[in-house]
Amino acid sequence: MTQPPTGDALAKHQDVDVPHRPGDRGSAEPKRRKPRDRPLTIVVTGTGKGKSTSAFGMLMRSWARGHRCGVFQFVKSGKWKVGEEKAARALGGIDWEKMGDGWSWLSRDLDESADMAREGWAEVCRALADERYEFLLLDEITYPIKWGWLDAEEVARTLRERPGFQHVVITGRDAAPELVEAADLVSEVVKVKHPMDAGIRAQQGIEW
């Protein structure tokens, strides 16, 4: 069994990601940030399940490395009791904002829904300008863009021009071409099979 390097062996790996030291905060500490580190725009889109799940995994990694983390959910309302939020609040140190009021086809007032999305985006702009976070998750923001409530080019331009060191992760179906163009990393989740196709309803611990 290969043993992890120690002592002098570690000194040879100062500029690479491995081996990870238990206390390594990496790019969360500006004085230790490596020249190769870059703030990324990440888009996780597609028709398959797992877009937000992937983003929340990155959120946990960033939190574990000491990043200042924030989550803005653009569709799920405050009434939604999602497991990821409960876990984040138990961990502490993760700001969590719900900007929507549920799916558009369930909304009783689409004008109000649009206003909430626009105010949510305005708050995101303030957070970016203030460099409030080093990791910012914009969960399901692709939907208010698709519905015309937010301007895709404005969103893309704001992300391209954001100051400082801020990773931004975007999730949701049908990501606008402007977002894809502005992103450094784009992943598409494709559905092969889904239990709902067999009449199995969404379940706690799996979907939320």
DRENPA-3360 file (N, C-alpha, C; in nm, 2 decimals, always signed):
BEGIN
1 = MTQPPTGD = +0.08/-0.12/+0.00/+0.00/+0.00/+0.00/+0.09/+0.13/+0.00 ~ +0.06/+0.22/-0.09/+0.14/+0.34/-0.10/+0.11/+0.43/+0.01 ~ +0.21/+0.48/+0.08/+0.20/+0.57/+0.19/+0.20/+0.72/+0.14 ~ +0.12/+0.81/+0.20/+0.13/+0.95/+0.16/+0.26/+1.01/+0.19 ~ +0.31/+1.10/+0.11/+0.44/+1.16/+0.13/+0.44/+1.25/+0.25 ~ +0.55/+1.26/+0.32/+0.57/+1.34/+0.44/+0.70/+1.42/+0.43 ~ +0.71/+1.52/+0.52/+0.84/+1.59/+0.53/+0.89/+1.65/+0.40 ~ +1.01/+1.61/+0.36/+1.07/+1.66/+0.24/+0.99/+1.63/+0.11;
9 = ALAKHQDV = +0.92/+1.51/+0.12/+0.84/+1.48/+0.00/+0.73/+1.58/-0.02 ~ +0.67/+1.63/+0.09/+0.57/+1.73/+0.07/+0.62/+1.86/+0.01 ~ +0.74/+1.89/+0.05/+0.80/+2.02/+0.00/+0.81/+2.02/-0.15 ~ +0.82/+1.90/-0.21/+0.83/+1.89/-0.36/+0.70/+1.92/-0.43 ~ +0.59/+1.93/-0.35/+0.46/+1.94/-0.41/+0.39/+2.07/-0.37 ~ +0.47/+2.17/-0.35/+0.41/+2.30/-0.30/+0.31/+2.36/-0.40 ~ +0.33/+2.34/-0.53/+0.25/+2.41/-0.63/+0.15/+2.32/-0.70 ~ +0.12/+2.20/-0.64/+0.02/+2.12/-0.70/-0.09/+2.09/-0.60;
17 = DVPHRPGD = -0.20/+2.04/-0.65/-0.32/+2.02/-0.56/-0.30/+1.90/-0.46 ~ -0.22/+1.80/-0.50/-0.20/+1.68/-0.42/-0.06/+1.68/-0.37 ~ -0.03/+1.62/-0.25/-0.13/+1.57/-0.16/-0.19/+1.69/-0.08 ~ -0.32/+1.67/-0.05/-0.39/+1.77/+0.03/-0.35/+1.76/+0.18 ~ -0.32/+1.87/+0.24/-0.29/+1.87/+0.39/-0.43/+1.88/+0.46 ~ -0.45/+1.82/+0.57/-0.58/+1.83/+0.64/-0.62/+1.97/+0.66 ~ -0.53/+2.06/+0.70/-0.56/+2.20/+0.73/-0.55/+2.30/+0.61 ~ -0.53/+2.25/+0.49/-0.51/+2.33/+0.38/-0.63/+2.41/+0.34;
25 = RGSAEPKR = -0.63/+2.54/+0.34/-0.75/+2.62/+0.30/-0.74/+2.67/+0.16 ~ -0.62/+2.64/+0.10/-0.61/+2.67/-0.04/-0.64/+2.82/-0.08 ~ -0.72/+2.84/-0.18/-0.75/+2.97/-0.23/-0.84/+3.05/-0.14 ~ -0.89/+2.99/-0.03/-0.96/+3.07/+0.06/-0.88/+3.17/+0.14 ~ -0.75/+3.14/+0.14/-0.65/+3.23/+0.20/-0.57/+3.31/+0.10 ~ -0.60/+3.43/+0.07/-0.53/+3.51/-0.03/-0.38/+3.50/-0.03 ~ -0.32/+3.50/+0.09/-0.18/+3.50/+0.10/-0.12/+3.36/+0.06 ~ -0.21/+3.26/+0.06/-0.16/+3.13/+0.01/-0.22/+3.09/-0.12;
33 = RKPRDRPL = -0.29/+3.18/-0.18/-0.35/+3.15/-0.32/-0.24/+3.14/-0.42 ~ -0.25/+3.04/-0.50/-0.14/+3.01/-0.60/-0.17/+3.09/-0.72 ~ -0.06/+3.13/-0.79/-0.08/+3.21/-0.92/-0.17/+3.14/-1.02 ~ -0.18/+3.01/-1.02/-0.26/+2.94/-1.12/-0.41/+2.94/-1.08 ~ -0.44/+2.98/-0.95/-0.58/+2.98/-0.91/-0.66/+3.09/-0.98 ~ -0.77/+3.06/-1.03/-0.86/+3.16/-1.10/-1.00/+3.15/-1.05 ~ -1.07/+3.26/-1.04/-1.21/+3.25/-1.01/-1.29/+3.20/-1.13 ~ -1.37/+3.10/-1.11/-1.44/+3.03/-1.22/-1.59/+3.06/-1.22;
41 = TIVVTGTG = -1.64/+3.06/-1.34/-1.79/+3.06/-1.36/-1.82/+2.92/-1.41 ~ -1.91/+2.86/-1.34/-1.94/+2.72/-1.37/-2.09/+2.71/-1.40 ~ -2.13/+2.64/-1.50/-2.27/+2.62/-1.54/-2.30/+2.47/-1.54 ~ -2.40/+2.43/-1.47/-2.44/+2.29/-1.47/-2.59/+2.29/-1.52 ~ -2.61/+2.24/-1.64/-2.74/+2.25/-1.70/-2.78/+2.11/-1.76 ~ -2.89/+2.10/-1.83/-2.93/+1.98/-1.89/-3.06/+1.93/-1.83 ~ -3.12/+1.82/-1.89/-3.25/+1.77/-1.86/-3.24/+1.67/-1.75 ~ -3.13/+1.62/-1.71/-3.12/+1.52/-1.61/-3.12/+1.56/-1.47;
49 = KGKSTSAF = -3.14/+1.47/-1.37/-3.14/+1.50/-1.23/-2.99/+1.51/-1.19 ~ -2.96/+1.60/-1.10/-2.83/+1.61/-1.04/-2.76/+1.74/-1.06 ~ -2.82/+1.84/-1.12/-2.76/+1.97/-1.14/-2.73/+2.04/-1.01 ~ -2.84/+2.06/-0.93/-2.82/+2.12/-0.80/-2.73/+2.04/-0.71 ~ -2.75/+1.90/-0.72/-2.68/+1.81/-0.63/-2.53/+1.83/-0.66 ~ -2.49/+1.84/-0.78/-2.35/+1.86/-0.81/-2.30/+2.00/-0.75 ~ -2.38/+2.10/-0.77/-2.34/+2.23/-0.72/-2.33/+2.23/-0.57 ~ -2.42/+2.16/-0.50/-2.41/+2.15/-0.35/-2.29/+2.08/-0.31;
57 = GMLMRSWA = -2.24/+1.98/-0.39/-2.12/+1.91/-0.36/-2.00/+2.01/-0.36 ~ -2.00/+2.10/-0.46/-1.89/+2.20/-0.47/-1.90/+2.29/-0.35 ~ -2.02/+2.33/-0.31/-2.04/+2.41/-0.20/-1.98/+2.35/-0.07 ~ -2.00/+2.22/-0.05/-1.94/+2.16/+0.07/-1.79/+2.16/+0.06 ~ -1.74/+2.14/-0.06/-1.59/+2.15/-0.07/-1.54/+2.28/-0.03 ~ -1.61/+2.39/-0.09/-1.56/+2.52/-0.06/-1.57/+2.56/+0.08 ~ -1.68/+2.52/+0.15/-1.70/+2.54/+0.29/-1.59/+2.48/+0.37 ~ -1.56/+2.35/+0.33/-1.45/+2.28/+0.40/-1.32/+2.35/+0.39;
65 = RGHRCGVF = -1.30/+2.42/+0.28/-1.17/+2.49/+0.26/-1.17/+2.63/+0.31 ~ -1.28/+2.67/+0.38/-1.28/+2.80/+0.45/-1.33/+2.91/+0.37 ~ -1.38/+2.89/+0.25/-1.44/+2.99/+0.17/-1.56/+3.06/+0.23 ~ -1.58/+3.18/+0.21/-1.71/+3.25/+0.24/-1.81/+3.21/+0.14 ~ -1.92/+3.14/+0.18/-2.01/+3.08/+0.09/-2.15/+3.14/+0.10 ~ -2.21/+3.15/-0.02/-2.35/+3.20/-0.02/-2.43/+3.12/-0.13 ~ -2.56/+3.10/-0.10/-2.65/+3.03/-0.19/-2.77/+3.12/-0.21 ~ -2.81/+3.14/-0.34/-2.93/+3.21/-0.38/-3.01/+3.12/-0.46;
73 = QFVKSGKW = -3.13/+3.08/-0.41/-3.22/+2.99/-0.48/-3.33/+3.08/-0.55 ~ -3.34/+3.07/-0.68/-3.43/+3.15/-0.75/-3.56/+3.10/-0.78 ~ -3.59/+2.97/-0.75/-3.72/+2.91/-0.78/-3.79/+2.86/-0.65 ~ -3.71/+2.79/-0.57/-3.77/+2.74/-0.44/-3.80/+2.85/-0.35 ~ -3.92/+2.85/-0.29/-3.97/+2.95/-0.20/-3.92/+2.92/-0.06 ~ -3.95/+3.01/+0.03/-3.92/+2.99/+0.17/-4.00/+2.87/+0.24 ~ -4.11/+2.83/+0.17/-4.19/+2.73/+0.22/-4.13/+2.59/+0.20 ~ -4.04/+2.58/+0.10/-3.97/+2.46/+0.07/-3.87/+2.43/+0.17;
81 = KVGEEKAA = -3.88/+2.31/+0.23/-3.78/+2.27/+0.34/-3.68/+2.17/+0.27 ~ -3.58/+2.22/+0.21/-3.48/+2.14/+0.14/-3.38/+2.09/+0.23 ~ -3.33/+1.96/+0.21/-3.23/+1.90/+0.29/-3.10/+1.97/+0.29 ~ -3.06/+2.02/+0.17/-2.93/+2.09/+0.16/-2.93/+2.21/+0.25 ~ -3.04/+2.29/+0.26/-3.04/+2.41/+0.34/-3.02/+2.37/+0.49 ~ -3.09/+2.26/+0.53/-3.08/+2.21/+0.67/-2.94/+2.17/+0.70 ~ -2.88/+2.11/+0.61/-2.74/+2.07/+0.63/-2.65/+2.19/+0.64 ~ -2.67/+2.29/+0.55/-2.59/+2.41/+0.55/-2.60/+2.48/+0.68;
89 = RALGGIDW = -2.72/+2.49/+0.73/-2.74/+2.57/+0.86/-2.68/+2.49/+0.98 ~ -2.68/+2.36/+0.97/-2.62/+2.28/+1.07/-2.47/+2.30/+1.07 ~ -2.41/+2.31/+0.95/-2.26/+2.34/+0.94/-2.23/+2.48/+0.99 ~ -2.31/+2.57/+0.95/-2.29/+2.71/+0.99/-2.19/+2.78/+0.89 ~ -2.21/+2.91/+0.88/-2.12/+2.99/+0.80/-2.15/+2.99/+0.65 ~ -2.27/+2.95/+0.62/-2.32/+2.95/+0.48/-2.45/+3.04/+0.47 ~ -2.44/+3.15/+0.40/-2.56/+3.23/+0.38/-2.65/+3.17/+0.28 ~ -2.78/+3.17/+0.31/-2.88/+3.10/+0.22/-3.00/+3.19/+0.20;
97 = EKMGDGWS = -3.02/+3.22/+0.08/-3.14/+3.31/+0.05/-3.23/+3.24/-0.06 ~ -3.36/+3.24/-0.03/-3.46/+3.19/-0.13/-3.53/+3.31/-0.19 ~ -3.51/+3.32/-0.32/-3.56/+3.44/-0.39/-3.69/+3.42/-0.46 ~ -3.73/+3.29/-0.48/-3.85/+3.26/-0.56/-3.97/+3.24/-0.48 ~ -4.08/+3.20/-0.55/-4.20/+3.16/-0.48/-4.26/+3.03/-0.54 ~ -4.17/+2.94/-0.59/-4.21/+2.82/-0.65/-4.21/+2.82/-0.80 ~ -4.25/+2.71/-0.86/-4.25/+2.70/-1.00/-4.35/+2.79/-1.07 ~ -4.31/+2.84/-1.19/-4.40/+2.94/-1.26/-4.54/+2.89/-1.28;
105 = WLSRDLDE = -4.56/+2.76/-1.31/-4.69/+2.71/-1.33/-4.78/+2.70/-1.21 ~ -4.71/+2.71/-1.09/-4.78/+2.71/-0.96/-4.81/+2.85/-0.90 ~ -4.74/+2.95/-0.96/-4.75/+3.08/-0.91/-4.89/+3.14/-0.93 ~ -4.93/+3.21/-0.83/-5.06/+3.28/-0.84/-5.05/+3.42/-0.90 ~ -4.93/+3.47/-0.90/-4.90/+3.61/-0.95/-4.77/+3.61/-1.02 ~ -4.76/+3.59/-1.15/-4.64/+3.59/-1.22/-4.56/+3.72/-1.22 ~ -4.64/+3.83/-1.21/-4.57/+3.96/-1.20/-4.49/+3.97/-1.07 ~ -4.55/+3.93/-0.97/-4.48/+3.93/-0.84/-4.36/+3.83/-0.84;
113 = SADMAREG = -4.38/+3.72/-0.90/-4.27/+3.62/-0.91/-4.15/+3.69/-0.99 ~ -4.18/+3.76/-1.10/-4.08/+3.82/-1.18/-4.01/+3.93/-1.09 ~ -4.09/+4.01/-1.02/-4.03/+4.11/-0.93/-3.94/+4.05/-0.83 ~ -3.97/+3.94/-0.77/-3.89/+3.87/-0.67/-3.76/+3.82/-0.73 ~ -3.77/+3.77/-0.86/-3.65/+3.72/-0.92/-3.55/+3.84/-0.95 ~ -3.61/+3.95/-1.00/-3.53/+4.07/-1.03/-3.46/+4.13/-0.90 ~ -3.54/+4.13/-0.79/-3.48/+4.18/-0.66/-3.37/+4.08/-0.62 ~ -3.40/+3.95/-0.64/-3.29/+3.85/-0.60/-3.16/+3.87/-0.68;
121 = WAEVCRAL = -3.18/+3.90/-0.81/-3.06/+3.93/-0.89/-2.99/+4.06/-0.85 ~ -3.07/+4.16/-0.81/-3.01/+4.28/-0.76/-2.93/+4.26/-0.64 ~ -2.97/+4.17/-0.55/-2.90/+4.14/-0.43/-2.77/+4.06/-0.47 ~ -2.78/+3.97/-0.57/-2.66/+3.90/-0.61/-2.56/+4.01/-0.66 ~ -2.60/+4.10/-0.74/-2.51/+4.21/-0.79/-2.45/+4.28/-0.68 ~ -2.52/+4.31/-0.58/-2.46/+4.38/-0.46/-2.36/+4.29/-0.39 ~ -2.39/+4.16/-0.38/-2.29/+4.07/-0.32/-2.16/+4.06/-0.40 ~ -2.18/+4.05/-0.53/-2.06/+4.05/-0.62/-1.98/+4.17/-0.61;
129 = ADERYEFL = -2.04/+4.29/-0.61/-1.97/+4.41/-0.60/-1.90/+4.43/-0.47 ~ -1.96/+4.38/-0.37/-1.90/+4.39/-0.23/-1.79/+4.28/-0.21 ~ -1.78/+4.18/-0.30/-1.69/+4.07/-0.29/-1.73/+3.99/-0.16 ~ -1.86/+3.97/-0.14/-1.91/+3.92/-0.01/-1.87/+3.77/+0.00 ~ -1.86/+3.70/-0.11/-1.84/+3.55/-0.10/-1.72/+3.52/-0.19 ~ -1.66/+3.40/-0.16/-1.56/+3.34/-0.25/-1.62/+3.23/-0.33 ~ -1.74/+3.18/-0.28/-1.81/+3.08/-0.36/-1.96/+3.12/-0.35 ~ -2.02/+3.14/-0.47/-2.16/+3.18/-0.48/-2.23/+3.09/-0.57;
137 = LLDEITYP = -2.34/+3.03/-0.52/-2.42/+2.93/-0.59/-2.55/+3.00/-0.63 ~ -2.58/+3.02/-0.76/-2.70/+3.07/-0.81/-2.79/+2.96/-0.86 ~ -2.86/+2.90/-0.77/-2.94/+2.78/-0.80/-3.06/+2.81/-0.88 ~ -3.08/+2.74/-0.99/-3.20/+2.75/-1.08/-3.22/+2.90/-1.13 ~ -3.11/+2.97/-1.15/-3.13/+3.11/-1.20/-3.16/+3.10/-1.36 ~ -3.13/+2.99/-1.42/-3.16/+2.98/-1.56/-3.31/+2.99/-1.59 ~ -3.39/+2.96/-1.50/-3.54/+2.97/-1.53/-3.59/+3.11/-1.54 ~ -3.56/+3.20/-1.44/-3.61/+3.34/-1.46/-3.54/+3.40/-1.58;
145 = IKWGWLDA = -3.42/+3.36/-1.62/-3.36/+3.41/-1.75/-3.44/+3.36/-1.87 ~ -3.48/+3.23/-1.87/-3.55/+3.17/-1.98/-3.69/+3.23/-1.99 ~ -3.75/+3.27/-1.88/-3.89/+3.33/-1.88/-3.88/+3.48/-1.91 ~ -3.76/+3.53/-1.93/-3.75/+3.67/-1.97/-3.76/+3.77/-1.85 ~ -3.75/+3.72/-1.73/-3.75/+3.81/-1.61/-3.62/+3.87/-1.59 ~ -3.51/+3.80/-1.63/-3.38/+3.86/-1.62/-3.31/+3.85/-1.76 ~ -3.23/+3.95/-1.79/-3.16/+3.96/-1.92/-3.04/+3.88/-1.92 ~ -3.03/+3.78/-2.01/-2.92/+3.69/-2.01/-2.78/+3.76/-2.04;
153 = EEVARTLR = -2.78/+3.86/-2.12/-2.66/+3.93/-2.15/-2.61/+4.01/-2.03 ~ -2.71/+4.07/-1.96/-2.67/+4.15/-1.84/-2.61/+4.06/-1.74 ~ -2.67/+3.94/-1.72/-2.62/+3.84/-1.62/-2.48/+3.80/-1.66 ~ -2.46/+3.76/-1.78/-2.33/+3.72/-1.83/-2.23/+3.83/-1.82 ~ -2.26/+3.95/-1.85/-2.17/+4.06/-1.84/-2.13/+4.09/-1.69 ~ -2.22/+4.08/-1.60/-2.20/+4.10/-1.46/-2.10/+4.00/-1.41 ~ -2.12/+3.87/-1.45/-2.03/+3.77/-1.41/-1.89/+3.78/-1.47 ~ -1.88/+3.82/-1.59/-1.75/+3.84/-1.65/-1.67/+3.95/-1.58;
161 = ERPGFQHV = -1.75/+4.06/-1.54/-1.68/+4.17/-1.49/-1.67/+4.18/-1.33 ~ -1.71/+4.07/-1.27/-1.71/+4.07/-1.12/-1.57/+4.09/-1.07 ~ -1.55/+4.16/-0.96/-1.42/+4.18/-0.91/-1.37/+4.07/-0.82 ~ -1.24/+4.08/-0.79/-1.18/+3.99/-0.68/-1.18/+3.84/-0.72 ~ -1.18/+3.76/-0.62/-1.17/+3.61/-0.64/-1.31/+3.55/-0.59 ~ -1.40/+3.53/-0.69/-1.53/+3.48/-0.65/-1.57/+3.37/-0.75 ~ -1.57/+3.24/-0.70/-1.63/+3.14/-0.79/-1.78/+3.15/-0.79 ~ -1.84/+3.14/-0.91/-1.99/+3.14/-0.92/-2.03/+3.02/-0.99;
169 = VITGRDAA = -2.13/+2.95/-0.93/-2.19/+2.83/-0.99/-2.33/+2.85/-1.03 ~ -2.37/+2.82/-1.15/-2.51/+2.84/-1.20/-2.57/+2.70/-1.23 ~ -2.70/+2.68/-1.19/-2.76/+2.56/-1.22/-2.90/+2.58/-1.28 ~ -2.95/+2.48/-1.35/-3.08/+2.49/-1.41/-3.08/+2.44/-1.55 ~ -3.20/+2.40/-1.60/-3.21/+2.36/-1.74/-3.20/+2.48/-1.84 ~ -3.17/+2.45/-1.96/-3.18/+2.54/-2.07/-3.09/+2.67/-2.04 ~ -2.97/+2.65/-2.00/-2.88/+2.76/-1.98/-2.87/+2.85/-2.11 ~ -2.89/+2.98/-2.09/-2.88/+3.07/-2.21/-2.74/+3.06/-2.27;
177 = PELVEAAD = -2.74/+3.07/-2.41/-2.61/+3.07/-2.47/-2.51/+3.17/-2.42 ~ -2.56/+3.29/-2.37/-2.47/+3.39/-2.31/-2.40/+3.34/-2.19 ~ -2.47/+3.26/-2.11/-2.41/+3.20/-1.99/-2.31/+3.10/-2.02 ~ -2.34/+3.01/-2.12/-2.25/+2.91/-2.17/-2.12/+2.97/-2.22 ~ -2.14/+3.08/-2.30/-2.02/+3.15/-2.35/-1.93/+3.21/-2.24 ~ -2.00/+3.27/-2.14/-1.92/+3.33/-2.03/-1.86/+3.24/-1.94 ~ -1.90/+3.11/-1.93/-1.85/+3.02/-1.83/-1.72/+2.96/-1.87 ~ -1.65/+2.92/-1.76/-1.52/+2.85/-1.77/-1.54/+2.70/-1.78;
185 = LVSEVVKV = -1.65/+2.66/-1.72/-1.67/+2.51/-1.71/-1.82/+2.50/-1.73 ~ -1.86/+2.41/-1.82/-2.00/+2.38/-1.85/-2.02/+2.23/-1.85 ~ -2.11/+2.18/-1.77/-2.15/+2.04/-1.77/-2.30/+2.03/-1.80 ~ -2.33/+1.93/-1.88/-2.47/+1.90/-1.92/-2.51/+1.76/-1.86 ~ -2.61/+1.76/-1.77/-2.66/+1.64/-1.71/-2.77/+1.59/-1.80 ~ -2.75/+1.47/-1.86/-2.85/+1.41/-1.95/-2.93/+1.30/-1.88 ~ -3.06/+1.30/-1.89/-3.14/+1.19/-1.83/-3.14/+1.07/-1.92 ~ -3.11/+0.96/-1.85/-3.11/+0.83/-1.92/-3.24/+0.76/-1.87;
193 = KHPMDAGI = -3.26/+0.75/-1.74/-3.38/+0.70/-1.68/-3.41/+0.78/-1.56 ~ -3.54/+0.79/-1.52/-3.58/+0.86/-1.40/-3.70/+0.79/-1.34 ~ -3.70/+0.77/-1.21/-3.81/+0.70/-1.14/-3.95/+0.76/-1.17 ~ -3.96/+0.89/-1.19/-4.09/+0.95/-1.22/-4.15/+0.89/-1.34 ~ -4.07/+0.85/-1.44/-4.12/+0.79/-1.56/-4.19/+0.66/-1.53 ~ -4.16/+0.60/-1.42/-4.23/+0.47/-1.38/-4.33/+0.50/-1.28 ~ -4.37/+0.63/-1.25/-4.47/+0.66/-1.16/-4.43/+0.67/-1.02 ~ -4.30/+0.67/-0.99/-4.24/+0.69/-0.86/-4.23/+0.83/-0.83;
201 = RAQQGIEW = -4.29/+0.88/-0.72/-4.29/+1.02/-0.69/-4.16/+1.06/-0.62 ~ -4.13/+1.20/-0.63/-4.01/+1.25/-0.56/-4.01/+1.22/-0.41 ~ -3.89/+1.19/-0.36/-3.88/+1.15/-0.22/-3.78/+1.24/-0.15 ~ -3.81/+1.25/-0.02/-3.71/+1.32/+0.07/-3.58/+1.25/+0.08 ~ -3.47/+1.32/+0.08/-3.34/+1.26/+0.08/-3.29/+1.22/-0.05 ~ -3.37/+1.23/-0.16/-3.33/+1.21/-0.29/-3.35/+1.33/-0.37 ~ -3.47/+1.39/-0.38/-3.50/+1.51/-0.45/-3.48/+1.64/-0.37 ~ -3.51/+1.63/-0.24/-3.49/+1.75/-0.16/-3.46/+1.71/-0.01;
% end
